[in-house]
Amino acid sequence: MTNEPLADTADLEHATPSTTILHPSINAPARAWSGARPLDLVLEGIVGAAIVVELLVVLANIGFRWITGNSIIWSQEVSEMAIYVVAFMGGAIAYARGAHMSIEFAVAKLPSAWRPFQQALAEWLVFGIAAASLVYFVPVLVDRADETTPVLHLSASIISLPFAIGMAMTAFFAVVRLVRMKVRATLVGLGVAVAIIVLVAVLQPVLALASPEGQMAVVLVFLFVILFLGVPISFVLILGSGVFVYWGGLSDLVAIPMGMQSGANSFLLLAIPFFILVGALMSLAGLTAPLARVIDAVLGRVRGGALMAVVATMYIFSGISGSKVADVAAVGTTMRDMLDERKVPRPETVAVLSASAIMGETVPPSLVLLVLGSITSLSTTTLFIAGLVPAAVLGLCVLALIFLRARKLGIAPAPATSAAEKGRSVLFALPTLLLPVGLVVGIVAGLATPTEVSALAVAYGLVLALIVRRGRLAVTGKALRETITTAGMVLFIIAAAAPFAQTLASAGVSQSIADSLGGLSGSTVLFMLLSIVVLIVMGQLLEGMPAVLIFAPLLMPIAEQFGINPVQFAMVLIISMGIGSFAPPAGIGFYVASATGRASVEESVRHFLPYLAVLVVGVLLVAFVPWFSTVLPELMGLSVG
């Protein structure tokens, strides 16, 4: 890969995505997203500075601890403020740039004349949710004015201020979008939004008499309706939490913004922007190309070796970027021309890219693994190590199918390469290969936490990128801009899911599901099969990250009641969600792969179906053979119970 972006804008002509594509380089509108370009630069500068400052603080803390054996005592307070800036101000920027995930396949079926009204309604709902969150949070800021942090003696209001600024920014950006729409669409959208609010208020006296389970059932129906209207998933989760609290009278609505802030307050979550940043640096600097070449040199002469090289490259690169959509775009763009030269049908390339992305869902440092570790009692280190073998199982299933299909497809072998040429390929790829190895070794050996390892990875990736690009900093700025948007979107969803998970717990949904599964007569097999089906469907509807945030807290306790190892179930959950997220008809990853591979979605679907079948076989192997998920953690002395 040279200086290409993660995906060419022209590539999107081949895709009809069902949800918003994650990378801002694809979605960013041509004009200023904030309404004025100087404001764009100021806001991005603030969030980018927060990421850079926190990176420097984490690196300084690592050095200080290695030298003195102690941590910098004020680093926790700086980290808290930095994560709030990235989550809430970065989340607002992600909304303005169109990077928030939303369900579009239902909206896409609307007549074109209706679309402006639907878009205006979505913007009004986002405006109302953000404005209400701000209004309810202002008293919290006032109450915290007299509180100070223990080390730096900063006002607690200052620490919490990024949430208020982020909500104000989001409301402002919604207004900017509405101003750009036709007046008629704006007014109709406002009228429908007001009608929805009135309906919620009218139903409150009736639903206040219902049980928490009954209230939650109505809330879920309401949320799916709003979701299919194209409102970003994160704002739907906030709305659902607020409606449930309002109908049930369980607490004051101020609990929603406070729950969001609490959900983002985790040192572990800082690893998310760092892993996204290192992945962007490696991709934009073209550091995936040497990796692809060395794997092709090794596998290229094998039957189907060109496609096998895609699988192997995805497995390794998944250990660098953390983002599976980024993996598809980077690896697909890097290897596309080589695959064309070997006469690989483009729809087959798309199918293998999608299947490989599903395989890579459990390869560390997967963002989903990080999130799962932050919302459950499972150790992130254990999850990172546990994910390697299940991913290899799925990879072997895909490789076997490639070998069987290669003769029928007429894929040409790679030209013969000498030992010297292979040696040169390995030499050029070695710096890239050291990164995923270093990540795993650093975490397993206890040299640093996942967040600290991610910071070290950024430093290493930055040095490599500057060497490859001969000291030019343009790639660093572009990578940071992409990180601001993508990390802001991911962290904002995590924050929005926190109060929603609390409302689900308050409603006793997990116990209700467990009771309803009583008819399974304690059958672990039936529960696992049912879970896989539900998770694949939910992965299609909600996308991977939101689906994990919602269903992991619900299903993990039930799985333990059925005697299923929690680490094993975590692997099944993530892989099943990945199948849903990357499989047609609604999986976003499949459309990104189609765009990257420059093949029609319809033809690619036919090629993907055999791979979908072997992936299902793979997840069943992981589901019913616990050894795959527990062998490495147990060998390394990590707890899996």
SEVOLUM-898339 format. One line per 8 residues: number of its first residue (from 1); their letters; for each residue x, y, z of C-alpha. Coordinates in pm, 1 decimal. Each point is the difference from the previous one (the first is absolute). Layout:
SEVOLUM-898339
NUM> a> X,Y,Z; ...
***
This chain:
SEVOLUM-898339
1> mtneplad> 0.0,0.0,0.0; 132.2,343.7,-86.8; -167.9,325.4,90.6; -356.5,-114.7,-62.4; -273.5,78.5,250.1; -166.9,-283.1,182.3; -261.3,-17.7,-272.0; -44.2,200.7,-314.9
9> tadlehat> -313.3,208.9,-17.6; -58.2,-139.1,-346.6; -12.4,-348.4,145.7; -326.1,83.6,172.4; -178.1,-5.6,-332.9; 4.2,-378.3,32.8; -152.9,-5.3,347.2; -340.9,59.3,147.6
17> psttilhp> 83.9,10.5,371.3; -270.1,-78.1,251.5; 162.8,203.1,271.7; 227.7,297.6,9.1; 354.3,-90.5,-102.3; 242.8,59.2,281.8; 284.2,190.3,-160.4; -27.9,377.3,-15.7
25> sinapara> 209.2,15.3,-313.1; -293.0,-164.4,-173.7; -286.0,183.6,160.4; 125.4,351.1,57.4; -198.5,255.9,-199.7; 194.5,229.0,-229.7; -102.0,317.7,181.4; 74.3,88.4,361.1
33> wsgarpld> -180.0,-247.4,221.9; -24.4,248.9,288.6; -127.3,284.0,-215.4; 339.1,176.1,-23.2; 341.9,-140.0,-84.3; 185.5,194.4,274.8; -236.7,-158.3,252.6; 76.1,-341.5,-152.7
41> lvlegivg> 369.8,53.0,66.9; -50.1,130.3,354.9; -223.5,-288.9,107.1; 219.4,-264.6,-160.8; 301.6,170.1,155.9; -145.9,-26.9,349.9; -88.8,-369.4,-30.2; 324.9,-81.4,-181.4
49> aaivvell> 195.1,177.2,274.5; -180.2,-208.8,262.6; 108.0,-320.7,-177.1; 360.4,119.2,-38.6; 26.8,125.6,359.3; -142.2,-323.1,138.4; 238.2,-200.1,-219.3; 295.1,194.2,140.5
57> vvlanigf> -129.7,-40.7,355.7; -39.3,-377.6,-39.1; 348.9,-32.5,-151.4; 146.6,216.2,276.7; -179.0,-209.7,260.1; 147.0,-319.7,-147.8; 352.3,142.2,13.0; -47.4,139.4,349.8
65> rwitgnsi> -129.6,-334.9,128.3; 281.7,-199.1,-159.6; 256.4,232.9,160.8; -152.1,58.2,344.3; -254.6,-279.9,37.7; -276.2,256.8,56.9; -258.4,167.9,-221.5; -44.5,371.5,-58.8
73> iwsqevse> -270.2,82.8,252.4; -176.4,265.3,-206.1; -18.7,-206.8,-319.2; -341.5,-146.9,91.7; -160.6,344.5,18.4; 144.4,103.4,-336.6; -115.9,-329.9,-149.9; -353.7,54.6,126.3
81> maiyvvaf> -29.1,339.8,-162.7; 163.7,-119.8,-323.3; -242.3,-291.4,-41.5; -295.2,233.6,55.6; 130.1,238.4,-267.1; 46.6,-279.5,-255.1; -329.0,-174.5,83.3; -234.0,298.9,8.3
89> mggaiaya> 164.5,273.3,-206.4; 141.7,-260.5,-238.7; -341.7,-165.4,-9.0; -152.6,331.9,-101.6; 255.5,37.8,-279.5; -78.4,-354.1,-115.6; -368.6,92.3,-18.1; 74.5,316.0,-198.2
97> rgahmsie> 215.2,-195.1,-245.5; -261.0,-271.5,-51.2; 204.4,-276.3,165.5; -254.4,-117.7,259.4; -147.9,-342.4,-70.6; -365.5,-11.6,-99.1; -231.1,-252.5,-160.7; -73.0,104.6,-357.9
105> favaklps> -137.2,-302.3,-181.9; -362.5,77.4,100.5; 42.4,368.7,-80.5; 152.9,-90.1,-337.4; -332.0,-155.8,-101.9; -189.3,325.7,51.9; -102.8,196.5,-310.6; 263.9,259.7,-80.7
113> awrpfqqa> -254.1,277.8,58.6; -34.6,-112.6,363.3; 370.7,-7.9,80.7; 41.3,372.4,83.1; -282.4,-27.3,255.2; 155.9,-310.7,157.2; 338.7,172.8,20.5; -152.7,309.5,158.0
121> laewlvfg> -180.4,-214.6,257.1; 325.3,-178.2,90.8; 181.5,333.7,41.5; -277.9,142.4,220.4; 7.9,-308.4,221.8; 377.3,24.2,35.3; -34.0,369.7,81.6; -263.7,-70.8,264.7
129> iaaaslvy> 198.4,-284.2,159.3; 322.1,203.9,13.3; -174.5,314.0,126.6; -189.7,-192.2,270.4; 321.4,-172.4,112.1; 166.5,339.9,30.1; -290.1,153.0,193.9; -8.9,-284.8,251.1
137> fvpvlvdr> 378.4,3.0,40.9; 40.8,373.5,71.6; -115.1,-34.9,365.4; 260.3,-275.3,42.5; 270.6,239.8,-116.7; -122.0,261.5,248.3; -7.0,-249.4,287.5; 353.5,-115.1,-79.0
145> adettpvl> 144.2,351.4,-8.2; 119.3,-22.3,361.9; 150.1,-348.9,-40.8; 367.1,-34.6,-91.7; 217.8,-287.4,-114.1; 236.3,-136.5,268.2; 333.4,55.9,-178.6; -22.2,285.5,-248.7
153> hlsasiis> -281.8,172.9,192.3; -195.2,60.7,-318.3; -367.0,80.5,30.3; -215.6,-306.8,-59.7; -209.9,220.8,-226.6; 302.1,50.6,-226.9; 52.7,-376.0,-21.8; -367.8,-49.4,-93.1
161> lpfaigma> -17.4,296.0,-237.5; 80.9,-197.7,-320.6; -334.1,-181.2,32.2; -191.7,328.5,3.2; 207.2,142.2,-285.0; -46.7,-318.7,-202.5; -378.2,7.5,40.2; -9.3,370.0,-90.1
169> mtaffavv> 215.2,-67.9,-307.1; -226.4,-287.1,-107.7; -312.3,213.8,32.5; 171.6,277.1,-196.8; 108.2,-238.4,-276.4; -357.3,-130.1,-25.9; -118.5,357.2,-50.8; 269.1,53.8,-267.1
177> rlvrmkvr> -129.1,-304.0,-186.5; -360.8,110.4,33.4; 80.3,346.3,-132.9; 146.6,-163.9,-310.0; -326.9,-183.6,-67.2; -310.9,125.3,-173.5; -236.4,191.4,227.7; -294.3,-231.2,-68.5
185> atlvglgv> 195.4,-312.2,95.7; 129.3,171.7,314.5; -348.7,101.9,113.6; -154.8,-340.7,-71.2; 286.5,-171.8,182.8; -53.3,229.9,297.9; -370.3,-76.1,3.2; 58.3,-376.2,4.2
193> avaiivlv> 268.0,32.2,271.6; -240.1,200.0,218.5; -271.1,-261.6,-61.7; 237.6,-272.6,121.1; 76.5,197.2,317.7; -371.2,56.2,62.5; -66.3,-372.7,-48.6; 265.9,-87.1,258.1
201> avlqpvla> -157.9,245.3,246.3; -354.0,-127.6,-61.8; 102.5,-362.1,55.5; 179.4,74.7,327.1; -303.7,-22.1,235.6; -102.5,-330.8,-157.4; 342.0,-163.2,-8.6; 85.9,121.4,350.0
209> laspegqm> -246.0,-267.6,119.8; 171.0,-275.7,-201.1; 276.7,-226.9,127.9; 363.1,89.8,-80.0; 7.8,-291.9,-243.5; -311.6,131.0,-175.9; 140.6,351.2,-15.8; 326.3,-126.7,-147.1
217> avvlvflf> -185.8,-203.3,-262.8; -177.4,315.8,-117.7; 326.4,196.9,14.0; 174.0,-258.6,-221.2; -277.7,13.0,-259.7; 15.9,380.6,9.8; 378.0,-6.5,-39.9; -4.0,-230.2,-302.0
225> vilflgvp> -248.2,232.4,-168.6; 227.7,299.9,64.8; 304.0,-203.7,-102.5; -149.4,-87.7,-337.6; -72.8,368.3,-57.0; 375.0,49.4,-41.5; 80.7,161.2,336.3; 360.7,-82.3,103.0
233> isfvlilg> 13.6,-301.0,231.1; 173.0,183.4,284.5; -276.7,261.0,22.3; -265.4,-271.4,-16.9; 159.0,-162.3,306.4; -7.7,332.6,188.3; -363.1,51.8,-98.4; -92.7,-351.3,110.5
241> sgvfvywg> 161.6,49.7,340.9; -178.0,330.9,48.3; -341.1,-131.8,-103.8; 29.5,-299.7,233.8; 102.1,217.9,295.9; -281.2,246.9,-78.1; -268.5,-266.1,-31.3; 111.7,-197.9,302.2
249> glsdlvai> 86.5,291.7,225.6; 299.3,-200.8,122.9; 221.5,305.4,41.8; 54.4,352.3,-124.4; 88.4,39.6,-368.3; 333.6,149.1,106.9; 105.0,-362.8,51.0; 30.3,-36.1,-380.2
257> pmgmqsga> 277.9,256.1,-62.6; 172.1,-101.9,322.1; -14.0,-363.7,-111.1; 151.9,94.8,-336.1; 287.1,179.6,168.7; 56.1,-294.6,231.1; -4.2,-239.6,-297.0; 285.5,187.2,-167.8
265> nsflllai> 212.3,23.2,315.7; 237.0,-292.5,-42.7; 375.9,4.2,-47.8; -34.4,-312.8,-213.1; -208.6,190.1,-255.5; 297.2,223.9,-78.6; 141.4,-297.1,-190.1; -274.7,47.8,-260.7
273> pffilvga> 124.6,331.4,-149.7; 359.2,-121.7,25.9; -63.3,-324.4,-190.0; -206.0,187.1,-260.2; 284.0,250.1,-39.5; 269.9,-263.3,-47.5; -217.2,-182.0,-254.3; -56.7,321.9,-193.5
281> lmslaglt> 372.3,81.3,7.7; 97.0,-342.3,-131.2; -265.5,6.2,-271.9; 58.7,353.5,-123.9; 378.2,-44.7,1.5; -36.1,-307.5,-223.2; 144.4,-241.1,256.2; -246.0,-277.5,-87.3
289> aplarvid> 157.7,-47.1,-344.6; 325.9,-165.0,119.9; -206.6,-228.9,223.7; -220.5,-103.6,-291.6; 302.1,-61.7,-223.3; 179.0,-230.1,243.2; -313.0,-206.8,61.5; -60.5,-23.9,-374.5
297> avlgrvrg> 359.7,-109.8,-50.5; -56.4,-285.1,246.1; -350.4,-107.2,-105.8; -22.4,118.0,-359.5; 105.5,-332.2,-158.8; -261.5,-199.0,196.3; -332.9,-67.5,-172.7; -210.3,307.0,83.0
305> galmavva> 304.4,158.4,163.8; -92.4,354.2,-105.9; -325.2,-15.9,197.1; 169.8,-186.3,284.6; 237.6,295.3,22.2; -302.0,226.6,56.7; -109.7,-214.9,294.8; 347.4,-8.3,154.8
313> tmyifsgi> 51.6,373.3,-50.8; -335.8,75.1,160.8; 88.6,-219.2,298.2; 326.2,185.8,59.3; -129.4,348.7,-82.1; -297.5,-53.3,232.7; 261.0,-4.8,275.4; 102.8,352.9,-93.6
321> sgskvadv> -300.6,214.6,-85.5; -268.7,-128.1,237.0; -271.3,108.3,-247.2; -135.8,-265.2,-234.6; -146.5,245.8,-250.9; 342.1,167.2,-15.2; 157.0,-342.9,-53.1; -226.9,-71.6,-296.8
329> aavgttmr> 71.5,335.2,-160.6; 376.3,-8.9,59.0; 66.8,-362.6,-97.1; -248.2,4.1,-287.5; 147.0,315.9,-150.0; 354.5,-132.2,42.4; -61.0,-342.2,-159.9; -268.6,82.6,-255.8
337> dmlderkv> 230.3,47.2,-299.3; 204.6,-310.3,81.7; -318.3,-208.6,18.2; -114.0,139.7,-335.2; 333.3,-103.3,-153.6; -55.5,-357.5,124.3; -341.9,-5.1,-171.0; -187.8,-21.4,331.2
345> prpetvav> -364.3,93.1,-66.1; -73.7,323.2,182.4; -316.1,-137.3,168.3; 217.3,-280.4,142.4; 239.8,262.7,135.2; -291.5,173.6,171.2; -119.6,-329.1,148.3; 343.0,-86.6,140.8
353> lsasaimg> 51.9,353.0,134.9; -331.6,-18.8,186.2; 64.3,-350.9,131.1; 349.4,101.3,114.6; -137.5,303.3,182.5; -239.9,-224.8,191.5; 294.0,-226.1,84.7; 190.9,301.0,131.0
361> etvppslv> -270.2,109.9,244.9; 177.3,-179.0,286.8; 359.4,83.0,-97.2; 147.0,249.4,247.3; -17.1,295.3,24.3; -357.9,-24.9,-123.3; -203.5,299.9,112.3; -288.5,-232.8,82.9
369> llvlgsit> 225.8,-198.0,235.6; 102.6,324.5,169.2; -360.2,109.2,40.4; -107.9,-340.3,129.0; 277.9,10.3,257.5; -114.9,344.8,112.9; -367.9,-93.2,51.5; 39.7,-348.2,150.7
377> slstttlf> 208.8,-153.3,276.7; 220.0,-179.5,-254.0; 365.7,100.7,-21.0; 92.8,174.5,-323.2; 333.9,-180.2,3.8; -179.4,-335.2,23.9; -232.8,94.7,-285.9; 292.4,111.7,-216.6
385> iaglvpaa> 184.2,-330.1,46.4; -315.5,-213.3,-20.7; -97.1,146.8,-337.0; 304.5,-122.4,-192.0; -95.1,-368.2,-34.6; -371.4,51.1,-88.0; 112.1,240.7,-273.3; 245.5,-262.8,-125.1
393> vlglcvla> -279.2,-261.4,-5.0; -215.7,224.3,-218.7; 302.3,84.5,-213.1; 75.2,-366.2,-65.4; -363.0,-56.9,-100.2; 24.8,284.4,-252.5; 338.6,-120.7,-128.8; -135.7,-350.2,-56.1
401> liflrark> -287.4,136.5,-207.1; 236.1,220.0,-202.7; 213.3,-306.6,-80.4; -307.7,-192.6,-117.1; -135.0,287.7,-212.3; 329.4,113.8,-152.5; 8.2,-253.3,-285.8; -358.1,77.4,-102.3
409> lgiapapa> 70.5,373.4,2.0; 317.4,-33.3,-206.7; 215.7,212.9,229.5; 352.0,36.9,-138.4; 293.1,-80.8,230.6; 255.1,261.7,93.5; 320.4,23.1,-203.8; 282.5,-204.9,146.7
417> tsaaekgr> 216.7,197.6,241.1; 354.2,-74.3,106.5; 108.9,-47.8,357.6; 178.4,335.5,-20.1; -318.6,176.8,-109.8; -192.3,-162.5,284.1; 269.1,107.9,240.9; -23.1,360.9,-119.5
425> svlfalpt> -380.1,-10.6,37.4; 34.5,-124.8,356.8; 257.3,269.3,77.0; -228.1,279.7,-125.1; -302.4,-143.9,182.3; 181.4,-66.4,327.5; -62.4,345.2,154.6; -374.1,-38.6,-64.4
433> lllpvglv> -4.4,-359.6,126.1; 167.9,103.7,325.4; -294.6,219.4,94.9; -272.3,-264.9,57.2; 257.2,-231.8,159.7; 107.9,278.3,233.0; -360.4,75.8,93.0; -70.3,-356.7,110.6
441> vgivagla> 335.5,-49.7,173.8; -26.6,330.5,185.7; -345.0,-81.8,137.0; 66.2,-366.7,82.1; 336.0,68.6,163.2; -160.7,263.9,220.4; 239.5,267.0,-122.9; -288.7,244.2,-40.4
449> tptevsal> -378.5,21.4,2.7; -196.6,-18.4,-328.2; -30.4,380.1,2.1; 372.6,45.6,56.0; 82.5,-255.7,-269.3; -226.0,186.9,-241.6; 187.4,324.1,76.7; 333.9,-170.7,-64.3
457> avayglvl> -143.3,-135.0,-325.7; -87.6,355.5,-108.1; 355.0,115.4,71.9; 143.2,-292.3,-198.8; -246.8,49.6,-286.0; 76.1,371.4,-13.7; 374.5,-66.4,-31.1; -60.4,-254.1,-278.6
465> alivrrgr> -238.3,232.9,-183.4; 245.6,290.0,16.1; 282.5,-221.3,-127.6; -208.4,-131.1,-290.3; -132.5,345.5,-84.5; 346.2,157.3,46.4; -95.0,226.2,286.0; -312.1,147.9,-157.1
473> lavtgkal> -263.8,62.4,266.6; -302.1,20.5,-231.9; -85.3,-366.2,55.7; 8.5,55.6,377.3; -249.2,284.9,-20.1; -232.1,-198.4,-223.8; 20.3,-302.6,229.7; -78.4,219.1,301.5
481> retittag> -303.4,150.9,-174.8; -136.5,-345.1,-77.8; 65.3,-106.5,358.5; -189.9,299.4,139.5; -310.6,-92.7,-195.2; 9.2,-378.7,29.6; 103.5,-7.5,366.7; -255.7,269.2,82.8
489> mvlfiiaa> -275.4,-206.5,-161.5; 100.8,-323.0,176.1; 43.9,156.7,344.2; -325.9,193.8,-31.0; -187.8,-323.6,-72.8; 161.9,-162.6,303.4; -102.7,295.6,216.8; -356.5,-4.6,-138.0
497> aapfaqtl> -30.4,-374.2,60.5; 92.1,30.4,369.5; -330.1,149.4,125.5; -192.5,-224.6,-239.0; 165.7,-307.4,152.0; -94.1,134.0,344.3; -363.5,35.5,-104.3; -1.3,-355.3,-135.2
505> asagvsqs> 133.2,-120.6,334.5; -260.9,206.2,188.1; -275.4,-155.2,-210.7; 125.2,-349.3,79.4; 28.1,-81.0,-370.3; 286.1,-245.8,47.3; -194.6,-198.7,258.8; -312.3,10.2,-216.8
513> iadslggl> 195.8,-144.4,-291.2; 144.1,-267.6,227.9; -349.3,-89.7,120.2; -132.2,-17.7,-355.0; 281.2,-238.3,-87.6; -115.9,-239.0,268.6; -164.8,-206.1,-271.1; 345.2,-98.0,-123.1
521> sgstvlfm> 18.6,-235.8,299.9; 350.9,112.5,81.2; 132.1,-108.7,-340.4; 331.0,173.0,-61.7; -9.6,-102.7,-366.2; -341.6,156.9,-62.9; 94.4,317.4,185.6; 322.6,35.5,-197.1
529> llsivvli> -174.3,-58.0,-333.8; -275.3,247.0,86.3; 258.0,256.3,112.6; 194.0,-31.8,-326.8; -313.7,55.2,-208.7; -113.0,298.8,209.9; 345.6,157.6,-0.9; 40.8,-34.4,-377.4
537> vmgqlleg> -338.9,163.2,-56.0; 75.6,278.0,249.0; 339.9,51.4,-158.8; -182.9,64.7,-326.9; -243.7,244.6,155.2; 215.8,187.7,249.3; 355.6,-39.2,-132.3; 267.0,-172.7,205.1
545> mpavlifa> 96.6,254.6,264.9; -348.6,112.1,111.5; -123.1,-359.3,-8.2; 282.9,-111.6,230.1; -63.4,291.9,235.2; -367.2,-93.5,30.4; 5.5,-379.2,-5.6; 323.3,-85.6,182.3
553> pllmpiae> -130.9,120.0,340.2; -326.7,-186.6,-66.6; 127.7,-335.3,-125.0; 329.6,-47.6,184.5; -166.7,-62.1,341.3; -249.7,-240.3,-160.5; 281.2,-192.4,-171.3; 168.9,-50.6,336.2
561> qfginpvq> -330.5,-134.9,139.7; 12.6,-260.8,-277.2; 353.3,-93.7,106.7; 170.7,153.9,-303.9; 350.7,137.8,48.2; -26.3,382.8,-16.2; 313.5,39.2,-213.1; -127.9,-259.8,-246.0
569> famvliis> -340.0,169.1,-19.2; 170.5,336.3,-52.9; 175.2,-144.3,-306.4; -327.4,-143.5,-134.0; -176.5,330.6,62.9; 262.1,204.3,-184.3; 29.3,-237.7,-296.6; -378.8,-25.5,-37.5
577> mgigsfap> -33.6,377.1,10.5; 280.0,19.7,-255.7; -183.9,-233.6,-235.2; -306.0,221.9,29.7; 201.5,317.9,-54.4; 187.7,-127.5,-306.7; -260.3,-217.5,-168.8; -265.6,116.1,-247.6
585> pagigfyv> -265.7,125.7,-25.6; 51.7,261.4,273.7; 361.1,-42.4,116.8; 195.5,320.2,-50.9; 332.6,-181.7,-34.6; -117.6,-184.5,-311.3; -80.2,327.6,-174.1; 336.9,147.6,95.9
593> asatgras> 166.7,-313.1,-142.1; -205.4,33.2,-318.8; 104.1,363.0,-32.8; 365.9,-81.4,62.2; -1.9,-300.0,-235.6; -191.3,195.0,-266.6; -255.1,-275.7,-55.2; -378.4,8.8,-5.8
601> veesvrhf> -173.2,-96.6,321.7; -239.5,-238.6,-175.7; 274.3,-208.1,-163.9; 216.5,9.2,313.5; -283.6,-143.9,209.6; -2.8,-319.0,-209.5; 372.2,-46.1,52.3; -27.1,72.5,372.3
609> lpylavlv> -264.0,-261.6,84.7; 244.0,-298.0,8.6; 227.3,201.0,229.4; -294.5,84.8,221.8; -68.5,-372.9,32.6; 356.0,-82.4,110.9; 0.2,295.0,241.5; -314.1,-139.8,161.5
617> vgvllvaf> 182.1,-333.5,29.9; 289.6,185.5,159.3; -213.0,178.6,259.0; -168.6,-331.2,85.0; 342.8,-153.6,61.0; 87.5,286.6,233.7; -341.5,-27.9,166.6; 24.8,-370.2,78.2
625> vpwfstvl> 373.3,-45.0,55.5; 94.3,220.3,298.9; 367.7,-95.8,-40.4; 38.8,236.2,-296.9; -85.4,300.4,217.9; 171.0,-100.9,323.8; 320.5,-179.2,-100.1; 228.0,303.4,-39.5
633> pelmglsv> -121.1,191.5,309.3; 37.2,-313.3,211.6; 350.0,-66.6,-135.9; 94.5,353.7,101.7; -152.4,-29.8,345.0; -289.5,238.8,-65.7; -340.7,-48.6,158.9; -275.4,-114.9,-237.5
641> g> -276.5,-58.9,255.8
***
